[in-house]
Amino acid sequence: MISEKLKLDDIDRRIITLVQDHPDMTHTQIAKKISRSQPTVGMRIRKLEENGILQFQPGINFRRVDLYMATVEVKSRKPEEIMEMAQYCPFMLNAFRLSGEHNICILLASSQLEKLDNIVNYHFRNKEDVQRVSMEIVTEISKDFILPIDFDSEDHNPTLEEGCGPKCKWLKAKEEQEGMN
């Protein structure tokens, strides 16, 4: 059970549920809902945050904005390189290691579909270490989906030939790492 694995009691579960459903709810309002004191709620929320169980994620609600989001599944001989790339690329919202046919899943976002296509073609379809690539455009999101977005992506105009060119944060990071070695 999730609560047992996270070592949560009923009060913690109720607090998390209320915070997830109503992120703007105050500690006092939560305390009233769960019949506990405001200091108890504050202490429990602080403990959940310190343990990394509860986080408040500022970002864009992709369910409510007119941006393109894509999932890209990749089978690569160097999945660790793609995971590292995702830390730098402003188009890549996140990346996940997978088991199964593909070993990486990446969430991409942009205001322009062509940019997403160029990123996928340049970084994945052109690489000999990449054995398979599948890109799907997200057409509907059922629940609020909040993720941070890097607005620098709008300054990048990736091409098939050069990727993001001199603005590529991933290539700059690789050059810095190589310079340090």
Residue pairs with C-beta under 8 A, 6 or more apart in sequence:
2 8
3 9
3 12
3 13
6 53
8 16
8 53
11 34
11 36
11 44
12 44
12 48
12 53
14 33
14 34
15 30
15 34
15 41
15 44
15 45
15 48
15 54
16 48
16 53
16 54
18 25
18 30
18 33
18 34
19 25
19 30
19 45
19 54
22 29
23 56
27 38
27 41
27 42
27 45
28 38
28 41
30 41
31 37
31 38
31 40
31 41
34 41
45 54
48 54
49 55
49 56
57 146
57 147
57 148
58 146
58 148
59 146
59 147
59 148
59 149
60 67
60 146
60 147
60 148
60 149
61 144
61 145
61 146
62 69
62 109
62 138
62 141
62 145
62 146
62 147
63 141
63 142
63 143
63 144
63 145
64 144
67 109
67 110
67 111
67 149
68 109
68 110
68 111
68 112
68 113
68 116
68 137
68 138
69 93
69 107
69 108
69 109
69 137
69 138
69 141
70 107
70 108
70 109
70 116
70 120
70 135
70 136
70 137
70 138
71 105
71 106
71 107
71 108
71 135
71 136
71 138
72 105
72 106
72 108
72 120
72 124
72 133
72 134
72 135
72 136
73 98
73 101
73 102
73 104
73 105
73 106
73 132
73 133
73 134
74 82
74 102
74 103
74 104
74 105
74 106
74 124
74 130
74 132
74 133
74 134
75 101
75 102
75 103
75 104
75 130
75 131
75 132
75 133
76 82
76 103
76 104
76 124
76 127
76 129
76 130
76 131
77 129
77 130
77 131
78 129
79 97
79 103
79 104
81 129
82 95
82 104
82 106
82 123
82 124
83 95
83 97
83 104
84 170
84 173
85 92
85 95
85 123
85 170
86 92
86 94
86 95
86 106
88 169
88 170
88 172
88 173
89 119
89 123
89 168
89 169
89 170
90 150
90 151
90 152
90 153
90 156
90 169
91 108
91 109
91 110
91 115
91 116
91 119
91 150
91 153
91 156
91 158
92 106
92 107
92 108
92 119
93 107
93 108
93 109
93 147
93 148
93 149
94 106
94 107
94 147
95 104
95 105
95 106
95 107
96 104
96 105
96 106
97 103
97 104
98 104
98 105
101 132
102 132
102 134
107 147
108 116
108 119
108 120
109 116
109 147
109 149
109 153
110 116
110 119
110 153
110 154
111 154
113 137
115 153
115 156
115 157
115 158
116 135
117 135
118 158
118 159
118 160
118 163
119 158
119 163
120 133
120 135
121 160
122 158
122 159
122 160
122 161
122 162
122 163
123 163
124 130
124 133
125 133
126 160
152 169
155 167
156 164
156 167
156 168
157 164
158 164
158 165
159 165
163 171
164 171
